[in-house]
């Protein structure tokens, strides 16, 4: 499979998947970890961890697509 097509698929999947991962991270109660009044630190952790886990999830999906394309071609 062409690398350009995989890059486009990866970018599209990233922006589609990010809101779902962000909502999943909102389900965690992090108020026990942080002190009261540290709202912006919690928001930064949410955003960075959402981006990181979305990236890892999409890389795994694209890798599976690439492996299956190599097997069946």
N, C-alpha and C positions, 0 to 999 in steps of 0.2 A: 504494500500500500504506500502511496506517495506521502512523503513527510509533510507536505503542505496541507494535504487533506486531513491528516492526523492532527496537525496544529490547529486547524480551524475547528475540528471536532472538539479538541481539548479546550479551546477558548470558549466555545459555545456551552459545553457542559459545565465549565467552571462557573459561568454567570447564571446558569440555570440552577445549579446545585447549591451555590452559596447561600441563598435565602433559607433553604431547608436546614443546612448545617448551622446557620446562625440561630434559627428558631430552636434547634436541638440544644445548643449551648445555653440558651436562655432558660431552659428547663432546670439547669443546675443551680443550686442555691449556694452562691459564693459569699454570701454575707457572713458566713461563719469563718471564712478564711481571712477576709479583709477587715480592717477597722472601720468604724462608722465615720462617715464623712469622706471616704476615699472613693467617690463615685467615678471620677474620670479614670482612675487606675483600673477599676473593674471593667469599665467600658473598653479600655485599651486591651486588656487581657481577652475579653470576649471577641473583639474584632480580630486581633492577631491569631488567636487560637482557631477561630472560624476559618480564616484564610489558610492557615497551615493545614488543618484537617481537610478542607475542601481540596487543596492542592494534592495532598496525599491520596485522597479518594479518587480524584480524577486521573492521577498518574496510574493508579492501579487499574482503572477501567480502560484507559488507553493502552496500557500494556497488555491487558487481556485481549483487546481488539487486535492489536498488532500480532500477538502470538497466534490467535486463531486465524488471522489472515495468512500468516506464514505457513501454518499447518495445512490449510485447505487450498493453498495455491500451488 
